[in-house]
Amino acid sequence: MAAALPVSYHGAITKTECEDLLGNKNKDGAYLIRDSETIQGAMCLCIYKQKVVYTYRLLKTHSGHYTLMTAGGIEEMYFKTLDDLIRHYKRKNQGLAMHLRHSVKRRTALLFQPNYPQPQRMDEPEDSPDYENAPCSDYVEVLPE
C-alpha cells in the first residue's frame, strides 16, 4: 500500500496558486509541496520567506526515495518518505532559504495518488477513448515487413 501523502501536498496547483496560498499565510517558514509544472513526475517544495517564495525541485528516485535537487558540490540526501524529508528540513541550517515551520494544509482530499494514472476529468464520460485509440486518430499503424 502506498504511503499517505502529507497534508502539505497540494498536487497539481500552479505556481501562482502556490504563491497566493503561501502569501495568504504570510508567515516566514510557511511551506507546501506541489507538482512541478515543467517536469513530469517531479514535485516542488515551496517555502515563504519575507514575501518571497523559494522553490526547490523534489524528485522521487527509482528506488522510491525522495531528494531535493542540490547545487553542485552539495551532497544529496535521500529520504524514505516525504514526511521524513519534511522532518529533516524543519531543522535549522539545512541548506534551504528558511527552515520549514508552518505547513499550508490542502483544503480538499486528493483524488489520486502519485505514480498512478491521473484521474479522468469529471466532465469527460468514463468511456471516452484516449487519443491513441480514437476512431479518427491521425496515427497510422506500422506493421513489420
N, C-alpha and C positions, 0 to 999 in steps of 0.2 A: 504494500500500500504506500502511496506517495506521502511524503511528509506534508503536514499542513503548512500553508503559506502564512507568513507573519501578517498581522493586521496592517502593517505599514506598506504592504504590497498593493498597488493600485491598478496593476495590469496595464492595458493599452490606453493610457491617457496621454495627451500631447504635452510637449514641453511648456506651452503656455498655460494649460490647465494645472500642471505641476507647480509652476511659478506662482499662480494665483492661490493655490491651496497653501503653499508654504508662506506666501506673503500675508495671507489672512491669519495664519497662526502668529506671525510676526514675533517669533522668539528665536534667538540665536541657538543653533543646535537642533532646530526642527528638521526632520528628515522624512523621506518616503522613498519607496522603490517603485519604479515604473518600468514598463517595457521600452526598449530602445526603439526610436522611430527610424533609425538608419541601418541598424544591424539586426537582422532577423535572428531571434533566439537569444539575444543579449538583453540585459536589463541595465538600468541606470540607478545608482544611489545618488539622491539629490539632497543637498544639505543647505540650509539657510543660515547666512551669517551677515549681519549688518546690511540688510536689504539686498544682498546678492545671493543667487542660488549657484552653488558649486555642484557640478555633475561629474560623477565617476562611473566609468564603464564597468559593469558587473557581468562576469562570464561564468557559465557553467561548463566544466570540463567534461571530457568523455567519461571520466570515472564518476561523474555526478557531484564533484566538489565545486564550491564557489570560490571565485577570486576576483579581486579588483585589479584592473589593468594599472600597471605602475610605470613610472618614468624609468628611463634607462639607469641601471646601476642600483636600483632598489629591488630587493628580493621580494618575489611574490609570495603571498601566504595563501594557503588553501583551507577552506572550511567545509565541514560535512553538511551543514545546513545554513540557510540564510539567518536563522536565529543565532547560530554560533558566530557568524560574521558580524551581525549587529552587536552582539555582546562584546566582541573584541573591540570594535570601533567606538563603543561607549566610553572606553578608557581614553584619557587624555594623551596627547603626543604620540599618536599612531600614524601620523603622516597625512591626515586629512586637514582641510582648511579649518575644521571645527569638529570636536568630538560629538557623537550623536547624543542628544539629550531629550528631545521631545518627539515622539512618534506621531506622525499625522496619520490617523487611522482612516481606512476606507469606510465609506458610509453604507455601501451595499455589498452583499455577498457576491463573490466572483462566480461566474457561470462555467468556468473551465479551469483546468489545471495546466501549468506549463508542461511542455513535452508531449502534449496530447493534441490532436487536431483542434483547430479553432472552432468554436461553436458556430452553427449556422445562424445567420441573422434572422431575427424573429419575423421580418416581413417577407421572407422567402419561403415558399412551400417546401416541405421536407423532401419531396420527391424531385426537386429541381435538379437538373443534371449539372455536373461540373463542366467547365468549358471544353475539356479534352474529350468528353463523351457526348457532347451536344450533337443533336442530329444535323445541324447546319454548320458544323465546325469547318474551319479552313485547313485543318490538319489533314495530311494525306498519309495513309498507312504505307510504309515502305516495306516490301517483302524481300527477303534474301533471294539472291539469284540461284 
